[in-house]
Every structure is written in structure tokens, then in C-alpha cells.
Amino acid sequence: MTPVVPALIFLTAFAVAWVGVGLVRRWTLRRQIFDIPNERSSHTEPTPRGGGIAIVVLALAGYIVGSMVSDVPISYGYVAGAVMISAISWLDDLISIPFWARLVVHIAGSALLIFDVGYWHEFFIPTADVTVPLGQGIGAVVTMGWLIWLINSYNFMDGIDGIAGIQAVVAGVSWTVFSAWQGLEGTFLFAGVLTSAAMGFLIHNWSPAKIFMGDVGSAFLGFTLAAIPLLARRELPDVQYQALLPAVAILFVWYFVFDSLLTFFRRLFRGHRVWEAHREHIYQRLVISGWSHARVALFYGTLAGLLSGTTLLAIIFSGKFPVFAILCLLISTTVLIYLAVEKKIDLSN
């Protein structure tokens, strides 16, 4: 495949997403499908939601076309799981679905993916050169936990203008580069279309947002970014790199994982209902302290870009780059926590 073909595909996906989200916004305005602000919201004006449906449609189309072009078997488990999770999330955007019902579908969709493509049998820890065997039972549980966690953490983190979109762009670009380097044609096309769709959406969602992604977009992106390493493994012949994929997947979305984990366990230890909406994430606290939505989104996007970039350099060139990646991880995570404290954001509430 010449470079012109994927470039045209990505440009088309971007343009269709840009136009498509605009059409979805017009439809939601006519139907009065708004995200109404409340005491837990970070926005102040009723805003249309559900724009992420355009990302879902384009990304799934990109996955199917990419698999057919590259002659990689289509994971019907992924497609079915993504459609199920997107459908229940779309209904939640329209009429509000109880958390337990959404969780059941998240589990079912993740189970379909695992049944189709398998689960992680081992976990390779970069720089330490240690491979941790997981076995069958633990491997399946860990993989299921990873999928369900990222579905919900992406939803938790989609609370201000631009932050979920810019994370999707950074992670999508990172998977596109990784796939190009490894020669994973199907994953390359899929990740590229996902990135292009997220960029087209981000134009409408940048502060001040004209439309929100909604659960349909955030749940789909969480599921997809958790599933990509499992899908990529089918194209990757090198067993060592297969074991590295889980760590790579986590690092590409590390700040969403870190923020959501920290907040989840803090609330859990205080006896709060962890499934309820709140404003205790670090990114929300930064907004409360006076940072604009754009500033916080750019901050998280920059951190994600730096860590993903150094991770790719460490994988591709090795040498001293793994040390840089570790330093970037430690320093940037420390800075994130320091900023929360320096801005007098009470993390104990």
C-alpha cells in the first residue's frame, strides 16, 4: 500500500467526522437532547451530547475496512462488543440507564472480545526485563478487569471540554506509529481512522464545546483503546512484543488510568458511592481552582504526548530511551499530584 492511500483514508475520515458531528449536533438540538448542568457538572450551559456516535460509526467502519484490506481476520467479538457497549451508552445519553444495566453490557461485550481473541497470558515489565506469567484464570480476570476499567474510567474522565478527545488523538497517533513500525497494516489503518475521527470531533468539542461526546463516545473509546492491543497481537509475530503490548496500552492512556484509579480508591475508602457522578478527579479540581477547560485539556494532552512519545522512542530505539520514558512517567505523575496540592485542591474530600 502506497502512503497516499492511507493518507486519503485518514483525511476522508477526518472530514466525515467533522461534518457528521455537526449533523448530530443539529439533530440533538431539534430533539433537545442536552446535558443539563448540575452541582456536579463542570459546564454552566445546557449543551448537546451524543457527538461521539460519529466516532463509533467511523472507527468501526475503519476497523472492518482495515481488516479486509490487510487480510487480517475480523474480530466479530470486538465488533459485537463495541456495538453492544455503544448502544447501551447511546440509550443512556437519551433516556438514562441504571449503572448496573450498563455494567452488565460492559461485561458481556468484554467477554465476547475475550472469547474471540483471547486474553493476556503474561505481562512484560519494560526496563526490568521481567515477564510475569498470569496463567489462564488470572489472565482472563486481569484482561476483563482492564477492559471494564478503561470503559468506565474514560467515561469518568470525559468531564470537561476537549480532554477525552485530545487523549483519543494522542493514543490513536501512538498506536498508528507503533503499528507502522511493526508493519501491522490492519491496526495501522484502524488506529489512523480512529485518530482522524477523534480529531474531527475535537473541533466541535474544544472549549467552549458546541457538543459533548456523551457516554456513547467515551465508553466506545475506552473499550477500543483497551481492545487495540488484543487486536494488534493477532498481527504481531514477535512473542516478546506481544508480551509488551499491555504495558504499552497502559502507558498510552496512563493519565486517565492514574487519575481515575486515585479518585476511585479515595472515594471507596471513604465509603462513597463510587459509581455516582462527582467532581473529585484531579482534572476537575484543577478547573475548580481556576484553570480553564482548554488549559487542563492541553495539560493532560501534553503529558500524554510526552509519555507516549518517550515510550515509542524506548521501544523503537532502545538504548537510553527507556530511562527517559521512566523519568517522564515519574516526573510527570509527580507534577500532576503537586499541581493539585499547590493549587490547594483538597484531595481528602
One Martini backbone bead per residue (centre of mass of N, CA, C, O) as a GRO file, in nm:
protein
  349
    1MET     BB    1   0.093   0.038   0.026
    2THR     BB    2   0.066   0.352  -0.031
    3PRO     BB    3   0.074   0.653   0.140
    4VAL     BB    4  -0.177   0.780  -0.005
    5VAL     BB    5  -0.408   0.601   0.091
    6PRO     BB    6  -0.412   0.652   0.402
    7ALA     BB    7  -0.428   0.958   0.377
    8LEU     BB    8  -0.709   0.961   0.242
    9ILE     BB    9  -0.857   0.808   0.462
   10PHE     BB   10  -0.800   1.005   0.696
   11LEU     BB   11  -0.916   1.262   0.565
   12THR     BB   12  -1.199   1.149   0.529
   13ALA     BB   13  -1.258   1.086   0.827
   14PHE     BB   14  -1.228   1.375   0.925
   15ALA     BB   15  -1.448   1.506   0.747
   16VAL     BB   16  -1.684   1.324   0.832
   17ALA     BB   17  -1.670   1.391   1.133
   18TRP     BB   18  -1.710   1.692   1.116
   19VAL     BB   19  -1.984   1.677   0.974
   20GLY     BB   20  -2.130   1.463   1.151
   21VAL     BB   21  -2.130   1.619   1.418
   22GLY     BB   22  -2.292   1.855   1.311
   23LEU     BB   23  -2.548   1.685   1.250
   24VAL     BB   24  -2.589   1.581   1.537
   25ARG     BB   25  -2.630   1.857   1.663
   26ARG     BB   26  -2.886   1.933   1.508
   27TRP     BB   27  -3.053   1.691   1.610
   28THR     BB   28  -3.027   1.749   1.921
   29LEU     BB   29  -3.158   2.028   1.910
   30ARG     BB   30  -3.436   1.933   1.807
   31ARG     BB   31  -3.458   1.708   2.053
   32GLN     BB   32  -3.333   1.814   2.319
   33ILE     BB   33  -3.029   1.689   2.375
   34PHE     BB   34  -2.910   1.751   2.695
   35ASP     BB   35  -2.663   1.874   2.914
   36ILE     BB   36  -2.746   1.938   3.234
   37PRO     BB   37  -2.656   2.132   3.474
   38ASN     BB   38  -2.494   2.075   3.789
   39GLU     BB   39  -2.318   2.042   4.086
   40ARG     BB   40  -2.121   1.823   3.911
   41SER     BB   41  -2.053   2.018   3.696
   42SER     BB   42  -1.827   2.195   3.450
   43HIS     BB   43  -2.076   2.327   3.330
   44THR     BB   44  -2.328   2.603   3.254
   45GLU     BB   45  -2.450   2.494   2.980
   46PRO     BB   46  -2.659   2.367   2.775
   47THR     BB   47  -2.552   2.061   2.598
   48PRO     BB   48  -2.501   1.876   2.356
   49ARG     BB   49  -2.518   1.516   2.300
   50GLY     BB   50  -2.358   1.237   2.113
   51GLY     BB   51  -2.106   1.288   1.912
   52GLY     BB   52  -1.961   0.997   1.935
   53ILE     BB   53  -2.114   0.839   1.711
   54ALA     BB   54  -1.917   0.913   1.482
   55ILE     BB   55  -1.676   0.754   1.590
   56VAL     BB   56  -1.802   0.477   1.589
   57VAL     BB   57  -1.869   0.446   1.289
   58LEU     BB   58  -1.586   0.506   1.171
   59ALA     BB   59  -1.414   0.303   1.332
   60LEU     BB   60  -1.562   0.045   1.245
   61ALA     BB   61  -1.517   0.087   0.946
   62GLY     BB   62  -1.205   0.096   0.968
   63TYR     BB   63  -1.170  -0.187   1.081
   64ILE     BB   64  -1.301  -0.353   0.855
   65VAL     BB   65  -1.136  -0.241   0.618
   66GLY     BB   66  -0.853  -0.299   0.736
   67SER     BB   67  -0.891  -0.607   0.753
   68MET     BB   68  -0.949  -0.657   0.450
   69VAL     BB   69  -0.693  -0.526   0.326
   70SER     BB   70  -0.486  -0.701   0.527
   71ASP     BB   71  -0.597  -0.992   0.588
   72VAL     BB   72  -0.747  -0.973   0.866
   73PRO     BB   73  -0.927  -1.101   1.093
   74ILE     BB   74  -1.228  -1.043   1.207
   75SER     BB   75  -1.354  -0.926   1.513
   76TYR     BB   76  -1.663  -1.006   1.622
   77GLY     BB   77  -1.627  -0.951   1.921
   78TYR     BB   78  -1.558  -0.654   1.896
   79VAL     BB   79  -1.796  -0.555   1.731
   80ALA     BB   80  -2.020  -0.654   1.922
   81GLY     BB   81  -1.916  -0.512   2.178
   82ALA     BB   82  -1.918  -0.222   2.064
   83VAL     BB   83  -2.219  -0.212   1.993
   84MET     BB   84  -2.334  -0.271   2.274
   85ILE     BB   85  -2.192  -0.040   2.430
   86SER     BB   86  -2.294   0.191   2.248
   87ALA     BB   87  -2.599   0.141   2.277
   88ILE     BB   88  -2.628   0.175   2.589
   89SER     BB   89  -2.498   0.460   2.584
   90TRP     BB   90  -2.702   0.599   2.397
   91LEU     BB   91  -2.942   0.549   2.584
   92ASP     BB   92  -2.821   0.708   2.820
   93ASP     BB   93  -2.824   0.982   2.668
   94LEU     BB   94  -3.144   0.978   2.629
   95ILE     BB   95  -3.274   0.814   2.921
   96SER     BB   96  -3.123   0.669   3.126
   97ILE     BB   97  -2.920   0.421   3.270
   98PRO     BB   98  -2.842   0.206   3.482
   99PHE     BB   99  -2.545   0.099   3.594
  100TRP     BB  100  -2.593  -0.210   3.605
  101ALA     BB  101  -2.679  -0.237   3.305
  102ARG     BB  102  -2.418  -0.134   3.181
  103LEU     BB  103  -2.226  -0.339   3.317
  104VAL     BB  104  -2.340  -0.593   3.188
  105VAL     BB  105  -2.262  -0.507   2.899
  106HIS     BB  106  -1.962  -0.472   2.947
  107ILE     BB  107  -1.913  -0.769   3.019
  108ALA     BB  108  -2.028  -0.898   2.763
  109GLY     BB  109  -1.847  -0.750   2.555
  110SER     BB  110  -1.576  -0.845   2.677
  111ALA     BB  111  -1.630  -1.150   2.653
  112LEU     BB  112  -1.646  -1.160   2.345
  113LEU     BB  113  -1.358  -1.070   2.293
  114ILE     BB  114  -1.211  -1.291   2.456
  115PHE     BB  115  -1.337  -1.535   2.306
  116ASP     BB  116  -1.205  -1.447   2.030
  117VAL     BB  117  -0.884  -1.333   2.115
  118GLY     BB  118  -0.839  -1.344   2.412
  119TYR     BB  119  -0.569  -1.322   2.654
  120TRP     BB  120  -0.351  -1.257   2.902
  121HIS     BB  121  -0.056  -1.457   2.994
  122GLU     BB  122   0.140  -1.199   3.002
  123PHE     BB  123   0.378  -0.959   3.161
  124PHE     BB  124   0.582  -0.700   3.052
  125ILE     BB  125   0.857  -0.531   3.206
  126PRO     BB  126   1.007  -0.268   3.143
  127THR     BB  127   1.366  -0.263   3.196
  128ALA     BB  128   1.345  -0.524   3.389
  129ASP     BB  129   1.313  -0.787   3.222
  130VAL     BB  130   1.011  -0.892   3.306
  131THR     BB  131   0.802  -1.185   3.317
  132VAL     BB  132   0.459  -1.224   3.396
  133PRO     BB  133   0.275  -1.483   3.476
  134LEU     BB  134  -0.090  -1.551   3.465
  135GLY     BB  135  -0.249  -1.742   3.322
  136GLN     BB  136  -0.573  -1.823   3.282
  137GLY     BB  137  -0.748  -1.706   3.510
  138ILE     BB  138  -0.594  -1.439   3.564
  139GLY     BB  139  -0.582  -1.338   3.272
  140ALA     BB  140  -0.889  -1.309   3.230
  141VAL     BB  141  -0.942  -1.116   3.467
  142VAL     BB  142  -0.744  -0.890   3.389
  143THR     BB  143  -0.865  -0.831   3.110
  144MET     BB  144  -1.149  -0.767   3.205
  145GLY     BB  145  -1.068  -0.536   3.396
  146TRP     BB  146  -0.939  -0.355   3.183
  147LEU     BB  147  -1.185  -0.311   3.004
  148ILE     BB  148  -1.387  -0.203   3.219
  149TRP     BB  149  -1.216   0.025   3.329
  150LEU     BB  150  -1.176   0.194   3.064
  151ILE     BB  151  -1.465   0.245   3.002
  152ASN     BB  152  -1.521   0.406   3.278
  153SER     BB  153  -1.278   0.603   3.295
  154TYR     BB  154  -1.343   0.755   3.035
  155ASN     BB  155  -1.610   0.858   3.144
  156PHE     BB  156  -1.498   1.006   3.396
  157MET     BB  157  -1.292   1.194   3.215
  158ASP     BB  158  -1.552   1.315   3.057
  159GLY     BB  159  -1.583   1.650   3.202
  160ILE     BB  160  -1.440   1.824   2.976
  161ASP     BB  161  -1.330   2.009   2.737
  162GLY     BB  162  -1.128   1.792   2.520
  163ILE     BB  163  -0.994   1.557   2.692
  164ALA     BB  164  -1.094   1.296   2.541
  165GLY     BB  165  -1.007   1.377   2.254
  166ILE     BB  166  -0.698   1.422   2.302
  167GLN     BB  167  -0.642   1.135   2.405
  168ALA     BB  168  -0.732   0.988   2.148
  169VAL     BB  169  -0.523   1.117   1.963
  170VAL     BB  170  -0.265   1.027   2.108
  171ALA     BB  171  -0.323   0.721   2.111
  172GLY     BB  172  -0.373   0.691   1.807
  173VAL     BB  173  -0.095   0.786   1.710
  174SER     BB  174   0.069   0.577   1.869
  175TRP     BB  175  -0.056   0.326   1.727
  176THR     BB  176   0.021   0.409   1.443
  177VAL     BB  177   0.328   0.409   1.482
  178PHE     BB  178   0.362   0.125   1.593
  179SER     BB  179   0.233  -0.020   1.345
  180ALA     BB  180   0.426   0.086   1.130
  181TRP     BB  181   0.686  -0.034   1.255
  182GLN     BB  182   0.555  -0.343   1.261
  183GLY     BB  183   0.353  -0.389   1.012
  184LEU     BB  184   0.040  -0.324   1.100
  185GLU     BB  185  -0.198  -0.265   0.883
  186GLY     BB  186  -0.472  -0.287   1.029
  187THR     BB  187  -0.403  -0.118   1.283
  188PHE     BB  188  -0.313   0.134   1.133
  189LEU     BB  189  -0.588   0.202   1.003
  190PHE     BB  190  -0.757   0.203   1.257
  191ALA     BB  191  -0.596   0.419   1.421
  192GLY     BB  192  -0.615   0.641   1.206
  193VAL     BB  193  -0.924   0.668   1.200
  194LEU     BB  194  -0.963   0.723   1.499
  195THR     BB  195  -0.798   0.982   1.502
  196SER     BB  196  -0.958   1.139   1.284
  197ALA     BB  197  -1.233   1.129   1.430
  198ALA     BB  198  -1.137   1.275   1.690
  199MET     BB  199  -1.053   1.537   1.546
  200GLY     BB  200  -1.330   1.609   1.424
  201PHE     BB  201  -1.467   1.628   1.704
  202LEU     BB  202  -1.276   1.838   1.853
  203ILE     BB  203  -1.369   2.092   1.706
  204HIS     BB  204  -1.655   2.085   1.865
  205ASN     BB  205  -1.522   2.029   2.174
  206TRP     BB  206  -1.382   2.273   2.207
  207SER     BB  207  -1.331   2.537   2.391
  208PRO     BB  208  -1.636   2.591   2.363
  209ALA     BB  209  -1.860   2.353   2.353
  210LYS     BB  210  -2.105   2.232   2.115
  211ILE     BB  211  -2.040   1.925   2.197
  212PHE     BB  212  -2.072   1.613   2.332
  213MET     BB  213  -1.982   1.286   2.343
  214GLY     BB  214  -2.070   1.101   2.549
  215ASP     BB  215  -2.109   0.773   2.631
  216VAL     BB  216  -2.081   0.661   2.342
  217GLY     BB  217  -1.783   0.766   2.313
  218SER     BB  218  -1.632   0.693   2.581
  219ALA     BB  219  -1.693   0.386   2.591
  220PHE     BB  220  -1.575   0.317   2.315
  221LEU     BB  221  -1.287   0.424   2.362
  222GLY     BB  222  -1.221   0.251   2.603
  223PHE     BB  223  -1.263  -0.023   2.465
  224THR     BB  224  -1.072   0.020   2.221
  225LEU     BB  225  -0.802   0.094   2.377
  226ALA     BB  226  -0.814  -0.189   2.522
  227ALA     BB  227  -0.833  -0.375   2.248
  228ILE     BB  228  -0.595  -0.317   2.052
  229PRO     BB  229  -0.374  -0.509   2.170
  230LEU     BB  230  -0.540  -0.767   2.106
  231LEU     BB  231  -0.560  -0.716   1.798
  232ALA     BB  232  -0.252  -0.676   1.735
  233ARG     BB  233  -0.153  -0.963   1.817
  234ARG     BB  234  -0.252  -1.104   1.545
  235GLU     BB  235  -0.008  -0.947   1.377
  236LEU     BB  236   0.215  -1.026   1.591
  237PRO     BB  237   0.494  -1.238   1.585
  238ASP     BB  238   0.636  -1.123   1.830
  239VAL     BB  239   0.639  -1.235   2.152
  240GLN     BB  240   0.771  -1.001   2.305
  241TYR     BB  241   0.571  -0.779   2.200
  242GLN     BB  242   0.315  -0.908   2.306
  243ALA     BB  243   0.398  -0.870   2.614
  244LEU     BB  244   0.418  -0.545   2.582
  245LEU     BB  245   0.130  -0.434   2.513
  246PRO     BB  246   0.001  -0.370   2.792
  247ALA     BB  247   0.202  -0.147   2.875
  248VAL     BB  248   0.155   0.035   2.631
  249ALA     BB  249  -0.149   0.082   2.674
  250ILE     BB  250  -0.122   0.221   2.950
  251LEU     BB  251   0.075   0.455   2.869
  252PHE     BB  252  -0.118   0.591   2.653
  253VAL     BB  253  -0.341   0.622   2.925
  254TRP     BB  254  -0.226   0.695   3.211
  255TYR     BB  255  -0.380   0.958   3.320
  256PHE     BB  256  -0.655   0.825   3.326
  257VAL     BB  257  -0.581   0.591   3.510
  258PHE     BB  258  -0.465   0.747   3.751
  259ASP     BB  259  -0.699   0.938   3.818
  260SER     BB  260  -0.922   0.717   3.849
  261LEU     BB  261  -0.785   0.544   4.066
  262LEU     BB  262  -0.740   0.752   4.286
  263THR     BB  263  -1.041   0.834   4.311
  264PHE     BB  264  -1.171   0.562   4.362
  265PHE     BB  265  -1.015   0.481   4.629
  266ARG     BB  266  -1.081   0.731   4.790
  267ARG     BB  267  -1.392   0.684   4.783
  268LEU     BB  268  -1.398   0.396   4.889
  269PHE     BB  269  -1.260   0.455   5.174
  270ARG     BB  270  -1.513   0.673   5.233
  271GLY     BB  271  -1.794   0.536   5.133
  272HIS     BB  272  -1.858   0.598   4.852
  273ARG     BB  273  -2.029   0.618   4.553
  274VAL     BB  274  -1.845   0.529   4.279
  275TRP     BB  275  -2.084   0.556   4.045
  276GLU     BB  276  -2.110   0.846   4.100
  277ALA     BB  277  -2.119   1.159   4.041
  278HIS     BB  278  -1.842   1.405   4.035
  279ARG     BB  279  -1.554   1.645   4.157
  280GLU     BB  280  -1.258   1.464   4.233
  281HIS     BB  281  -1.086   1.496   4.015
  282ILE     BB  282  -0.807   1.649   3.924
  283TYR     BB  283  -0.917   1.798   3.674
  284GLN     BB  284  -1.155   1.924   3.832
  285ARG     BB  285  -0.989   2.074   4.047
  286LEU     BB  286  -0.845   2.261   3.849
  287VAL     BB  287  -1.101   2.405   3.759
  288ILE     BB  288  -1.190   2.503   4.040
  289SER     BB  289  -0.912   2.674   4.078
  290GLY     BB  290  -0.918   2.824   3.755
  291TRP     BB  291  -0.889   2.654   3.528
  292SER     BB  292  -0.930   2.593   3.215
  293HIS     BB  293  -1.031   2.364   2.998
  294ALA     BB  294  -0.803   2.401   2.791
  295ARG     BB  295  -0.565   2.385   2.989
  296VAL     BB  296  -0.621   2.100   3.099
  297ALA     BB  297  -0.630   1.949   2.830
  298LEU     BB  298  -0.341   2.031   2.742
  299PHE     BB  299  -0.196   1.913   2.982
  300TYR     BB  300  -0.282   1.617   2.943
  301GLY     BB  301  -0.192   1.599   2.644
  302THR     BB  302   0.108   1.660   2.694
  303LEU     BB  303   0.169   1.429   2.883
  304ALA     BB  304   0.079   1.205   2.688
  305GLY     BB  305   0.278   1.279   2.461
  306LEU     BB  306   0.543   1.243   2.616
  307LEU     BB  307   0.503   0.948   2.709
  308SER     BB  308   0.441   0.822   2.432
  309GLY     BB  309   0.699   0.916   2.292
  310THR     BB  310   0.908   0.780   2.486
  311THR     BB  311   0.796   0.497   2.449
  312LEU     BB  312   0.853   0.472   2.145
  313LEU     BB  313   1.157   0.524   2.164
  314ALA     BB  314   1.216   0.280   2.349
  315ILE     BB  315   1.115   0.063   2.149
  316ILE     BB  316   1.272   0.141   1.883
  317PHE     BB  317   1.580   0.231   2.013
  318SER     BB  318   1.643   0.219   2.296
  319GLY     BB  319   1.885   0.234   2.513
  320LYS     BB  320   1.815   0.537   2.687
  321PHE     BB  321   1.501   0.572   2.650
  322PRO     BB  322   1.378   0.411   2.891
  323VAL     BB  323   1.472   0.618   3.101
  324PHE     BB  324   1.307   0.855   2.993
  325ALA     BB  325   1.031   0.723   3.029
  326ILE     BB  326   1.045   0.690   3.337
  327LEU     BB  327   1.094   0.985   3.405
  328CYS     BB  328   0.838   1.089   3.275
  329LEU     BB  329   0.643   0.931   3.450
  330LEU     BB  330   0.735   1.032   3.732
  331ILE     BB  331   0.737   1.341   3.693
  332SER     BB  332   0.449   1.387   3.577
  333THR     BB  333   0.296   1.258   3.811
  334THR     BB  334   0.409   1.446   4.028
  335VAL     BB  335   0.307   1.709   3.902
  336LEU     BB  336   0.008   1.643   3.920
  337ILE     BB  337   0.000   1.629   4.228
  338TYR     BB  338   0.130   1.903   4.296
  339LEU     BB  339  -0.079   2.085   4.161
  340ALA     BB  340  -0.312   2.003   4.344
  341VAL     BB  341  -0.174   2.112   4.603
  342GLU     BB  342  -0.084   2.402   4.512
  343LYS     BB  343  -0.404   2.469   4.448
  344LYS     BB  344  -0.566   2.373   4.694
  345ILE     BB  345  -0.657   2.069   4.648
  346ASP     BB  346  -0.870   1.865   4.813
  347LEU     BB  347  -0.807   1.511   4.835
  348SER     BB  348  -0.996   1.434   5.103
  349ASN     BB  349  -1.308   1.473   5.005
   0.00000   0.00000   0.00000
